[in-house]
């Protein structure tokens, strides 16, 4: 079973169109084989959904002795650029080529490329002249035009400007018309034959015997097919935490290891673990910006520190609870703030992205105490780096955990986007249940997160007494000098719940009023691009106003001495222009 303490080594890789983020997963307990596996993900909402499975695949490959390199595509996750960039197809190809070249620089005798969803046709397009040991197509997008039609059926936005521009909004991500146009021209049935002797497809039963595979077989490529029953629950479920495709991961790992054992010969060079490159400098909005991958103890959380190379004095640091955020807005916001002379740290919870998992099971968990602990670990990291003032920013479950964390003296302001104050914390699994789950997980990894086992925990905890509701955290925060901004989509369930609670007497418990702003067309996942742009413009202004107060020596000092039970009358509601701004 994969060691849960394993953590990828995050690096930057230069490309012809900028740079990409990537993570090496290197064997720890066994010698590194001479075959390296490069993993090419999908994009936007699918890239976020599949991330946990791809990290688990990289870990499994490393445990089998095969170094694995998990890359980001241009305009996605931590890589340079945006999806709106000109000639996005060339940018994607440049990143994939750079990742394979980087893998070869380790001394690899051969490279296997694993493409997932859109990553399959993108890899085939980019690497048509690149000799590969094998190409693995995992749940591939075969026809781009059909895929675009499916995306249009899934879109949720009511943003008229976005619709007029041909943009699709799904899962908080905006896919511009130029990207859709490039995707629509991708077709595995028409691409040139890849430079490899082996192609393996792992697909659902409906995807077997595809014509594009028959075409490759006719051209002399050895084609193998495997049936997957886990693609749908992994990639297409409606839950916050998709089912991990353990059976697929084990099957792909075995296939790669067998291929290596068949092709390896004696005397092959020993692989060299590439030198880490955690720091990169680049020009963003005409300002030289530096980004550094950092590790946040004790769970080994992945963080990215964004700062201007020529820092302008002491100022409050921004703490962003996610390296990506809705629609990758947190990465863009951090870089925008760096161009304005401000420093930001964005990080992922344990078990998400490339963050370590501590002693947890595979994958991360939302709405538990662990999220609040991770926020405090990030604050402690900033404290150790010498930062004395912090503004925090979180979205949805990230905002929830941000509010759950204890108030610390360094905290000056907090912005929570679409936070679900009605969401009760998931109860901590009792030690006896956790031990049984861990034992089952050692036998079959899929049982490590068995739903039937996990249902026992809430029943046991209910016998121990009721947990505090998240609205109490808001009251606690508003009885300090921390400035609070709550931002909601105008029809969000969290907003409806908050208003009901205010009418039930919460308003009288607030020592300091919070600011509430609502945005028509934003949506719960912040998928409305026009409203989202207005939202982040308001957040920028909110932080900038506080910066001006700080430089004028009028910045509020955060104090946690007032208990949440204090009942101090708050000012009445007032409305102001723009969106809807309410002081509650």
Buried (B, 14 or more C-beta within 10 A) or exposed (E): BBEBEBBBBBBBBBBEBBBBBBBBBBBEEEEBBBBBBBBBBBBBBBBBBBBBBBBBBBBBBBBBBBBBBBBBBBBBBBBBBBBBBEEBBBBBBBBBBBBBBBBBEBBBBBBBBBBBBBBBBBBBBBBEEBEBBBBBBBBBBBBBEEBBEEBEEEBBBBBEEBEEEEBBBBBBBBBBEBBBBBBBEBBBEEBEBBEBBBBBBBBEEEBEEBEBBEBBEEEEBEBBBBEBEBBBEBBEEEEEBBBBBBBBBBBBBEBBBEBBEEBBEEEBEEBEEBEEBBEBEBEBEEBEBBBBBBBBEEBBBBBBBBBBEEEEEEBBBBBBBBBBBBBBBBBBBBBBBBBBBBBBBBBBBBBBBBBBBBEBBBBBBBBBBBBBBBBBBBBBBBBEEEBEBBBBBBBBBBBBBBBBBEBBBBBBBBBBBBBBBBBEBBBBBBEEBBEBBBEBBEEEBBBBBBEEBBEBBEEBBEEEEEBEBBBBBBBBBBBBBBBBBBBBBBEBBBBEBBBEBBEEEBBEBBBBBBBBBBBBBBBBBBBBBBBBEBBBEBBBEBBEEBBEBBEEEEBBEBEBEBEBEEEEEBEEEEEEEEBBBBBB
